[in-house]
Amino acid sequence: MNIGKYIKELLQEHDTVIVPGLGAFVSVYKPAYSDDKTGILNPPSKIVSFNQNIKDNGGLLVDHIASIEHISHRKAAGKLEKICDEILYRLDKGENVTIEDTGTLRYDKNGILCFEPAPSLNFLADAFGLEPVPLNDKKEALLVEDNATLRTKNINDQQKELVNSIDKPGQSQSYGLPLPEPRESEDELRGSGLHRFIFWSLIVIVPAILITLGIYLFRKKRSITSHPIEIIIEPATPVTEPYNEQSSVVPSDTAKTDTVKADSSLTEITQITDTVGTDAYITPVRSEYYLIGGSFKKEENAKKYFQQMKEKGYEPFHLEKKGNFYIVGIGIFDTEREAFIAQANFIDKYPDSGAWVLIPE
């Protein structure tokens, strides 16, 4: 199984992908920049690094493998564990392990695990099809323009000297020498060269910018389209209608969504604006992201956890019962990024909580 392919696919849509027992691949957005030495304008991209200290909560990768290969969550986790054991074994032997479509892992002289991303790979989906653009055309145009100006100045000086020598008194004016034909002035040549440069710049650069902007806005609009949250309040009996077949709900200590610790100053967990009681259940909506505090086999444990979260200042809620588990949520968010930041802050505050993010499909 080529886990590099799956890691690459997830990095194009997510900031962090955790391989259980191995570490986390973390991507950071890098805006477009120009290289003064080469004169090249490089498109935006994602820089991928590796953090071997984050080894838990690999539910995102396991779920993706299970979905693509049409196997169970447990079988996907087992296959991934075998691959990780083989990678660690080869690293301990001092080998460089190349993960296809991702990069190379190796130990340095100090025994620190290092990662080298694969060259020429761009993990930013929005930058697909964008190529580096040379910026040297303007310099070449200015150089040609300066040479034309110098030649024009020399010709004008020669014409003036010839006219002055003919008009001097006492000298014959019938030399029979043909005067050079008049040429365009220095200002006219400079103006025509500048106009040509501007004209070709507009023809090449403007359409490229418009096409790039159109693609970006189209993808942006499609990714942020959201629908209003659907909250159903019912009496004590939980709703038993199953989730979408592709969603997977398992105990919070075994299936957890990828996360990375974030600075607590970035954000606090956003509390849901509509609160519900202990006897109310919420039906997940595809356009929302849910921060799950825990899942329990016994309803009394779920209610006890619900009360604990309420005493700590949160506004928890019950999701539909899935199989034998009662799900307790502590936050609802409009975007996936907000949900993962909230998860990181919650785990940072409560390291043993096992909080995870539910993404309905």
C-alpha positions in Angstrom: 0.0 0.0 0.0 1.4 3.4 -1.0 0.6 5.6 2.0 2.6 8.5 0.4 -0.2 8.9 -2.2 -2.8 9.1 0.6 -0.7 11.6 2.6 -0.3 13.8 -0.4 -4.0 13.8 -1.1 -4.9 14.8 2.5 -2.2 17.5 2.7 -3.8 19.2 -0.3 -6.9 19.7 1.7 -5.7 19.7 5.4 -2.9 21.4 7.3 -1.9 18.3 9.3 -1.8 14.5 8.6 -0.8 12.2 11.4 0.7 8.8 10.9 0.0 6.8 14.1 3.1 5.7 15.8 5.4 7.6 13.4 4.7 11.4 13.5 2.8 14.2 11.8 3.2 15.9 8.4 2.5 19.6 8.9 2.0 22.0 6.0 2.3 25.8 6.1 1.1 28.2 3.4 3.8 30.1 1.5 2.6 33.1 -0.6 3.9 33.8 -4.1 7.3 35.5 -4.1 9.9 36.8 -6.6 13.6 35.7 -6.7 15.8 38.7 -7.4 18.7 36.5 -8.4 16.9 34.5 -11.0 14.2 37.0 -11.9 11.5 34.4 -11.5 8.0 34.9 -9.9 7.2 31.7 -8.1 3.5 30.7 -7.4 2.1 30.2 -3.9 2.7 26.8 -2.3 2.6 24.7 0.9 5.8 23.9 2.8 5.7 20.5 4.4 7.6 19.6 7.6 7.6 16.6 9.9 7.0 16.5 13.7 7.9 13.1 15.3 6.4 14.2 18.7 2.8 14.0 17.4 2.0 10.4 17.0 -1.6 10.0 18.2 -5.0 10.9 16.8 -4.4 9.4 13.3 -8.1 8.9 12.5 -8.0 11.2 9.4 -5.5 9.0 7.5 -7.1 5.7 8.7 -10.6 6.9 7.6 -9.2 8.0 4.2 -7.5 4.6 3.6 -10.6 2.7 4.6 -12.7 4.8 2.3 -10.4 4.6 -0.8 -9.7 0.9 -0.4 -13.2 -0.1 0.7 -12.1 -1.9 3.8 -13.1 -1.6 7.5 -11.6 1.0 9.8 -9.9 -1.7 11.9 -8.4 -3.4 8.9 -7.1 -0.1 7.6 -5.5 0.7 11.0 -3.8 -2.7 11.0 -2.3 -2.2 7.5 -1.1 1.3 8.4 0.5 0.0 11.6 2.5 -2.7 9.7 3.8 -0.1 7.3 4.8 2.2 10.2 6.7 -0.6 11.9 8.6 -1.4 8.7 9.5 2.3 8.3 10.8 2.6 11.9 12.7 -0.7 11.5 14.5 0.6 8.4 15.2 4.0 10.1 16.8 2.2 13.1 19.1 0.4 10.6 20.3 3.8 9.4 18.5 3.7 6.0 16.9 6.7 4.3 13.2 5.8 3.9 11.5 7.5 0.9 7.7 7.9 1.1 6.5 8.1 -2.5 4.8 11.5 -3.4 5.8 12.9 0.0 9.5 13.0 0.8 12.3 11.2 2.6 12.8 10.4 6.3 16.3 9.8 7.9 18.1 10.2 11.2 20.9 12.8 11.3 24.2 12.5 13.2 22.5 13.6 16.5 19.8 10.9 16.2 17.1 13.4 15.2 14.5 12.3 12.7 14.7 14.6 9.7 12.3 15.0 6.7 13.1 16.2 3.2 10.0 17.0 1.1 9.9 15.7 -2.5 11.3 18.3 -4.9 9.0 20.1 -7.4 5.8 18.9 -5.5 3.3 21.6 -4.6 0.7 20.5 -2.0 -1.4 23.6 -2.5 -4.5 22.6 -4.5 -5.4 26.2 -5.4 -2.0 26.6 -7.1 -2.5 23.7 -9.5 -1.4 24.6 -13.0 0.5 27.7 -12.0 4.1 27.9 -13.3 7.0 30.2 -12.4 7.0 33.3 -14.5 10.2 35.1 -15.7 10.4 38.8 -14.9 13.5 39.6 -17.1 11.5 40.8 -20.2 11.3 44.4 -18.8 15.1 44.6 -18.3 15.8 43.4 -21.8 13.3 45.9 -23.3 15.0 48.8 -21.4 18.4 47.7 -22.6 17.2 47.7 -26.3 15.6 51.1 -25.8 18.9 52.6 -24.4 20.9 51.3 -27.3 18.4 52.8 -29.8 18.6 56.2 -28.0 22.4 56.2 -28.1 22.4 55.5 -31.9 19.9 58.3 -32.5 21.9 60.8 -30.6 25.1 60.0 -32.6 23.2 60.4 -35.9 21.8 63.7 -34.8 25.2 65.0 -33.8 26.7 64.0 -37.2 23.8 65.8 -39.0 24.4 69.0 -37.1 28.1 69.0 -37.8 27.5 68.5 -41.5 24.9 71.3 -41.7 27.2 73.7 -39.8 30.2 73.1 -42.1 28.0 73.8 -45.2 26.5 77.0 -43.9 29.9 78.6 -42.9 30.7 81.8 -45.0 33.5 81.7 -47.6 32.9 78.0 -48.2 31.4 76.6 -51.3 27.8 75.3 -50.7 27.8 73.0 -53.7 29.5 70.0 -52.2 27.1 67.7 -54.0 27.0 65.6 -50.8 23.5 64.1 -50.0 22.2 65.0 -46.6 21.2 62.0 -44.5 17.5 61.4 -44.4 15.8 62.7 -41.2 15.2 60.1 -38.6 12.9 59.8 -35.6 13.9 61.9 -32.7 15.1 60.5 -29.4 11.8 61.1 -27.6 9.8 59.4 -30.4 12.0 56.3 -30.3 11.7 56.2 -26.5 8.0 56.6 -26.6 7.5 53.9 -29.3 9.6 51.4 -27.4 7.8 52.1 -24.2 4.4 51.7 -25.9 5.5 48.4 -27.4 6.6 47.1 -24.0 3.3 48.2 -22.3 1.3 46.7 -25.2 2.9 43.3 -25.0 2.8 43.3 -21.2 -0.9 43.9 -21.2 -1.5 41.1 -23.7 0.5 38.5 -21.8 0.2 39.4 -18.1 -3.4 40.7 -17.7 -5.1 37.6 -19.2 -2.9 35.3 -17.0 -3.8 37.3 -13.9 -7.6 37.2 -14.8 -7.5 33.5 -15.4 -5.7 32.7 -12.1 -8.0 35.0 -10.2 -11.1 33.4 -11.7 -9.9 29.9 -10.8 -9.1 30.9 -7.3 -12.5 32.6 -6.7 -14.4 29.7 -8.2 -12.7 27.2 -5.9 -13.0 29.5 -2.9 -16.7 30.0 -3.5 -17.3 26.2 -3.9 -15.3 25.4 -0.7 -17.0 27.9 1.6 -20.6 27.3 0.5 -22.5 26.6 3.7 -26.1 25.8 4.8 -27.9 26.8 8.0 -27.5 24.3 10.9 -30.4 22.0 11.5 -31.2 21.5 15.2 -33.9 19.0 16.2 -35.0 19.0 19.8 -36.8 15.9 20.9 -37.8 14.3 24.3 -35.6 11.7 26.1 -35.5 9.0 23.4 -32.4 9.5 21.1 -32.8 9.6 17.4 -31.6 6.3 15.9 -31.3 7.3 12.2 -27.7 6.4 11.1 -25.2 8.8 9.8 -24.1 8.7 6.2 -22.4 5.4 5.4 -19.1 7.1 4.9 -18.9 8.7 8.4 -17.4 6.6 11.1 -18.1 7.0 14.8 -16.0 5.0 17.2 -14.9 5.4 20.8 -13.0 8.5 21.4 -9.9 6.6 22.5 -9.5 4.8 19.2 -10.7 7.0 16.4 -9.6 10.6 16.7 -9.2 13.3 14.1 -5.8 14.7 13.4 -4.7 17.7 15.3 -1.6 19.7 16.3 -1.1 21.7 19.4 -1.9 25.4 18.9 -1.1 28.4 21.0 -4.0 29.0 23.4 -3.8 32.7 22.6 -5.0 32.1 19.0 -8.6 31.3 19.9 -10.8 29.9 22.5 -13.4 27.2 21.9 -16.4 28.9 20.3 -19.5 28.1 22.2 -22.6 27.2 20.3 -25.2 30.0 20.4 -28.2 27.7 20.7 -28.1 25.6 23.8 -30.1 22.4 24.4 -30.8 20.4 27.5 -29.6 17.0 28.6 -32.6 15.3 27.0 -32.1 16.9 23.5 -30.3 15.4 20.6 -28.8 17.2 17.5 -28.8 15.7 14.0 -25.4 16.4 12.3 -25.5 18.7 9.3 -22.9 18.3 6.4 -22.0 22.0 6.3 -21.0 22.1 10.0 -18.1 20.7 12.0 -18.6 19.2 15.5 -16.0 19.1 18.3 -16.7 15.8 20.2 -15.7 15.6 23.8 -16.3 11.9 24.2 -18.3 8.8 23.2 -19.6 6.4 25.8 -21.2 2.9 25.8 -23.4 3.7 28.9 -25.8 6.6 28.8 -25.2 7.4 32.4 -21.5 8.0 31.7 -22.5 10.3 28.8 -24.8 12.3 31.0 -22.1 12.5 33.8 -19.6 13.9 31.2 -22.2 16.3 29.9 -22.7 17.7 33.4 -19.0 17.9 34.0 -18.5 20.0 30.8 -21.4 22.2 31.8 -19.9 22.8 35.3 -16.6 23.8 33.5 -18.4 26.6 31.6 -19.1 24.9 28.3 -22.4 24.3 26.7 -22.4 20.6 25.7 -25.0 18.8 23.6 -25.9 15.2 22.6 -25.6 13.9 19.1 -27.6 11.0 17.8 -26.7 7.6 19.2 -24.4 5.7 16.8 -24.4 1.9 17.4 -23.7 1.3 21.1 -22.2 4.8 21.7 -23.6 8.0 23.2 -21.9 11.0 21.6 -21.4 14.2 23.6 -20.3 17.4 21.7 -18.9 20.6 23.1 -18.8 22.9 20.0 -20.2 23.5 16.5 -18.2 25.4 13.9 -18.8 26.8 10.4 -15.3 25.9 9.1 -13.0 22.9 9.4 -10.1 25.1 10.5 -12.0 26.6 13.4 -13.0 23.1 14.6 -9.4 21.8 14.6 -8.0 25.0 16.3 -10.7 24.5 19.0 -9.8 20.8 19.3 -6.1 21.7 19.8 -6.9 24.3 22.5 -9.2 21.9 24.3 -6.6 19.1 24.3 -3.9 21.5 25.4 -6.1 22.4 28.3 -7.3 18.8 29.0 -4.5 16.5 27.6 -6.3 13.3 28.6 -9.7 14.3 27.1 -9.4 12.6 23.7 -11.5 15.2 22.0 -12.0 14.8 18.2 -13.7 16.4 15.3 -16.7 14.9 13.5 -17.1 15.9 9.8 -20.5 14.6 8.6 -20.6 13.5 5.0 
